Amino acid sequence: MTDALPTPSPELTERLRLIQWLAVGSLIGLIVLGLAWELWLAPIRPGGSWLALKVLPLCIPLAGFLKNRMYTYRWVSLMVWLYFAEGVTRAVSDRAPSSYLAMVEVVLCVMLFVACAMHVRLRVGAR
Protein backbone atom coordinates (compact mmCIF):
# COMPACT_ATOMS: atom_id res chain seq x y z
CA MET A 1 0.00 0.00 0.00
CA THR A 2 1.44 3.37 -0.98
CA ASP A 3 0.77 6.74 0.59
CA ALA A 4 1.19 8.67 -2.66
CA LEU A 5 -1.59 11.06 -3.61
CA PRO A 6 -3.50 10.16 -6.75
CA THR A 7 -2.54 12.09 -9.88
CA PRO A 8 -5.25 14.64 -10.70
CA SER A 9 -7.00 14.28 -14.03
CA PRO A 10 -5.99 16.63 -16.87
CA GLU A 11 -9.44 18.24 -16.68
CA LEU A 12 -9.02 18.97 -12.97
CA THR A 13 -5.50 20.28 -13.54
CA GLU A 14 -6.79 22.67 -16.22
CA ARG A 15 -9.64 23.90 -13.97
CA LEU A 16 -7.19 24.49 -11.13
CA ARG A 17 -4.90 26.44 -13.45
CA LEU A 18 -7.79 28.67 -14.58
CA ILE A 19 -8.85 29.25 -10.98
CA GLN A 20 -5.26 30.01 -10.04
CA TRP A 21 -5.08 32.70 -12.71
CA LEU A 22 -8.43 34.13 -11.59
CA ALA A 23 -7.00 34.42 -8.08
CA VAL A 24 -3.74 35.96 -9.30
CA GLY A 25 -5.58 38.36 -11.60
CA SER A 26 -8.01 39.56 -8.95
CA LEU A 27 -5.18 39.92 -6.42
CA ILE A 28 -3.10 42.00 -8.84
CA GLY A 29 -6.24 43.97 -9.64
CA LEU A 30 -6.69 44.77 -5.95
CA ILE A 31 -3.06 45.85 -5.66
CA VAL A 32 -3.21 48.11 -8.73
CA LEU A 33 -6.59 49.52 -7.74
CA GLY A 34 -5.44 50.27 -4.19
CA LEU A 35 -2.33 52.08 -5.38
CA ALA A 36 -4.06 54.03 -8.13
CA TRP A 37 -6.99 54.91 -5.87
CA GLU A 38 -4.93 56.29 -3.01
CA LEU A 39 -2.18 57.92 -5.08
CA TRP A 40 -3.88 59.36 -8.19
CA LEU A 41 -7.56 58.61 -8.82
CA ALA A 42 -9.28 59.69 -5.59
CA PRO A 43 -6.79 60.12 -2.73
CA ILE A 44 -7.98 61.27 0.68
CA ARG A 45 -5.53 64.17 0.47
CA PRO A 46 -4.41 65.92 -2.71
CA GLY A 47 -1.16 64.43 -3.98
CA GLY A 48 -1.74 60.99 -2.45
CA SER A 49 -1.87 59.53 1.00
CA TRP A 50 -0.16 56.97 3.20
CA LEU A 51 -3.30 54.87 2.90
CA ALA A 52 -1.70 53.42 -0.23
CA LEU A 53 0.33 51.21 2.11
CA LYS A 54 -2.80 49.11 2.61
CA VAL A 55 -1.78 47.14 -0.48
CA LEU A 56 1.42 45.81 1.10
CA PRO A 57 -0.29 42.82 2.79
CA LEU A 58 -1.76 41.93 -0.62
CA CYS A 59 1.74 41.53 -2.07
CA ILE A 60 2.63 38.73 0.36
CA PRO A 61 0.32 36.00 -1.02
CA LEU A 62 1.30 36.61 -4.64
CA ALA A 63 4.28 34.24 -4.42
CA GLY A 64 2.16 31.57 -2.74
CA PHE A 65 -0.46 31.80 -5.49
CA LEU A 66 2.17 31.49 -8.19
CA LYS A 67 3.66 28.45 -6.42
CA ASN A 68 0.12 27.03 -6.02
CA ARG A 69 0.35 26.62 -2.24
CA MET A 70 -2.89 25.46 -0.63
CA TYR A 71 -2.17 27.23 2.66
CA THR A 72 -1.99 30.58 0.85
CA TYR A 73 -5.43 30.08 -0.69
CA ARG A 74 -6.86 29.27 2.73
CA TRP A 75 -5.59 32.31 4.61
CA VAL A 76 -6.20 34.74 1.73
CA SER A 77 -9.84 33.65 1.68
CA LEU A 78 -10.05 35.03 5.23
CA MET A 79 -7.87 38.13 4.75
CA VAL A 80 -9.80 39.34 1.71
CA TRP A 81 -12.83 40.12 3.90
CA LEU A 82 -10.92 43.05 5.44
CA TYR A 83 -10.65 44.66 2.02
CA PHE A 84 -14.26 43.73 1.27
CA ALA A 85 -15.39 45.52 4.45
CA GLU A 86 -13.37 48.59 3.50
CA GLY A 87 -14.89 48.57 0.02
CA VAL A 88 -18.46 48.29 1.27
CA THR A 89 -17.91 51.00 3.88
CA ARG A 90 -16.36 53.41 1.41
CA ALA A 91 -18.93 52.59 -1.29
CA VAL A 92 -21.74 53.85 0.93
CA SER A 93 -19.89 56.66 2.72
CA ASP A 94 -17.60 58.26 0.11
CA ARG A 95 -18.58 60.45 -2.80
CA ALA A 96 -17.90 59.67 -6.43
CA PRO A 97 -15.38 58.73 -7.83
CA SER A 98 -14.17 57.09 -4.63
CA SER A 99 -17.47 55.26 -4.16
CA TYR A 100 -17.18 53.78 -7.66
CA LEU A 101 -13.65 52.61 -6.96
CA ALA A 102 -14.89 51.03 -3.75
CA MET A 103 -17.51 49.09 -5.71
CA VAL A 104 -14.77 47.79 -8.00
CA GLU A 105 -12.82 46.76 -4.88
CA VAL A 106 -15.84 44.82 -3.63
CA VAL A 107 -16.18 42.97 -6.94
CA LEU A 108 -12.47 42.10 -6.98
CA CYS A 109 -12.68 40.86 -3.38
CA VAL A 110 -15.62 38.59 -4.21
CA MET A 111 -13.78 37.25 -7.25
CA LEU A 112 -10.71 36.54 -5.13
CA PHE A 113 -12.73 34.82 -2.42
CA VAL A 114 -14.61 32.65 -4.92
CA ALA A 115 -11.34 31.67 -6.63
CA CYS A 116 -9.74 30.74 -3.29
CA ALA A 117 -12.78 28.77 -2.14
CA MET A 118 -13.08 26.90 -5.43
CA HIS A 119 -9.37 26.11 -5.49
CA VAL A 120 -9.36 24.71 -1.96
CA ARG A 121 -12.57 22.75 -2.56
CA LEU A 122 -11.29 21.17 -5.77
CA ARG A 123 -7.92 20.25 -4.30
CA VAL A 124 -9.37 18.80 -1.12
CA GLY A 125 -11.96 16.88 -3.15
CA ALA A 126 -9.23 15.45 -5.40
CA ARG A 127 -7.55 13.65 -2.52
TORTORVEX-86151 format. One record per residue (C-alpha): residue in three letters; y negated, z, x. Coordinates in steps of 0.5 Angstrom, whole numbers, plus 500, padded with zeros to 3 digits. Each point is the difference from the previous one (the first is absolute). Last residue first. Layout:
TORTORVEX-86151
ALAYZX;...
end
This chain:
TORTORVEX-86151
ARG473495485;ALA496494497;GLY497505494;VAL496504505;ARG497493503;LEU499497493;ARG497507498;VAL496501506;HIS497493500;MET498500493;ALA496507500;CYS497497507;ALA498494496;VAL498503494;PHE495505504;LEU497495504;MET498495493;VAL498507497;CYS495501506;LEU498493500;VAL498500493;VAL496507500;GLU496497506;VAL498494496;MET498505495;ALA496504505;LEU497493503;TYR497499493;SER497507499;SER497499507;PRO497493497;ALA498503495;ARG498507499;ASP504506502;SER504505495;VAL505497497;ALA503495505;ARG498506505;THR505505497;VAL505495499;GLY500497507;GLU500507503;ALA506502496;PHE504494502;TYR498501508;LEU503507499;TRP506497496;VAL501495506;MET503507504;LEU506500496;SER503493500;VAL498500508;TRP504506501;ARG506496497;TYR499494503;THR499503507;TYR507503500;MET503494498;ARG498497507;ASN499492499;LYS497499507;LEU494497497;PHE499505495;GLY501506505;ALA495496505;LEU495500494;PRO501507498;ILE495503504;CYS494495498;LEU499503493;PRO498507503;LEU494496504;VAL498497493;LYS496506498;LEU496499507;ALA495496496;LEU497506496;TRP496500507;SER495496496;GLY497493501;GLY493497501;PRO497503493;ARG504506498;ILE505500495;PRO503494502;ALA501494495;LEU502493504;TRP498502507;LEU503506504;GLU503504494;TRP503494496;ALA502496506;LEU504505503;GLY503503494;LEU502493498;VAL503498507;ILE504506500;LEU502499493;GLY502493501;ILE504501506;LEU504505496;SER501495494;GLY502495505;VAL505504504;ALA503503493;LEU501493497;TRP503498507;GLN505505499;ILE501498493;LEU502493502;ARG504502506;LEU504505496;ARG501494495;GLU503496505;THR504505503;LEU503501493;GLU502493499;PRO503499507;SER504506498;PRO500507504;THR505501505;PRO504506498;LEU498507504;ALA505502505;ASP504506500;THR506497501;MET507502497;
end
